[in-house]
């Protein structure tokens, strides 16, 4: 995996670049639609390619491990072939999902023992078998096993958890170096910065994972309930430490405003379920603000979903029509809303890349932040 920075913003840490993988080029900053179980909900693969031009999507190790299982994926020749996706894939470590099962998991030095949310069966994730599972899934970019601390989290626990994540990282990298990819293309392991909302812990964690000199680095444990100001403070600390010549991936973030502010702080990669999940529930993101399409005010509004001339997919549909579909429970409503939101997110990061290249990202970002928080 090669990362090249093409442009830098003069007023912020924002940068535009590209990541080259075996399955194609990823232009950064980039948003990755979440395909939890090998499917971006309500969106066909051809729509991801042809309609919204998703350059990379994300799969979830925890969910794919439980269903359909790694043996099925192995027999298919890896997740790319299983789901008929020829572009880059990233899998997360499953750590967030495991640790969200607070009442159904037990944490040990060896790893995490947990009960499946599907049938209650017992399983164990370790730093080693998480690498093995992701080898079997076959994503281009895979993640090291970590503990995602909750918010709020006291300092002592956050420090203890961070040190455990670092020990697990050493074991995961060792297994990664001892094994080979299974499907003829290289894979790249990213470690994850933890440390809750404590600046000294975040700095220490960033320094530690940077010392392993992997091809990219991730930032986890944010957007878990902390105030936005604290999230930005942690990002400012971490991106000031992580090497500039490696892509930086902020996991699970977030709202459009969060993405723009994180880009300004030097983050390159994002994923979040918000555009798909919120879209299915009738929340639309537009260039002028947020729409709850279920509101009665849209019942006879025949203007387009985003009528400022911006080219989003499915903007040929009116607000009134989409409201009718959503309130009627029609599946097409969830599809249109999801495609619209994903298209908007990908338009937003494309625009950010253009503004960084043009030299006016900072002023554009500040204008957009005000617009994107408006409730229409």
DAFENJO-V275313 format. One record per run of one state. SS is the DSSP state (H for helix, E for strand, L for the rest). FROM is the first residue (numbers start at 0). TO is the last residue. Records with the same first field share a line. If there is no record, write none. Layout:
SS = FROM-TO / FROM-TO
This chain:
L = 0-0 / 8-13 / 21-22 / 28-28 / 34-43 / 50-54 / 66-68 / 76-77 / 82-86 / 92-93 / 100-100 / 107-109 / 115-120 / 137-139 / 143-153 / 178-186 / 193-197 / 210-214 / 219-226 / 239-245 / 250-254 / 264-267 / 271-272 / 280-281 / 286-287 / 292-294 / 298-302 / 304-316 / 327-329 / 358-359 / 372-373 / 375-375
E = 1-7 / 14-20 / 23-27 / 29-33 / 55-59 / 87-91 / 104-106 / 110-114 / 121-125 / 140-142 / 187-192 / 215-218 / 246-249 / 268-270 / 282-285 / 288-291 / 303-303 / 317-317 / 374-374
H = 44-49 / 60-65 / 69-75 / 78-81 / 94-99 / 101-103 / 126-136 / 154-177 / 198-209 / 227-238 / 255-263 / 273-279 / 295-297 / 318-326 / 330-357 / 360-371
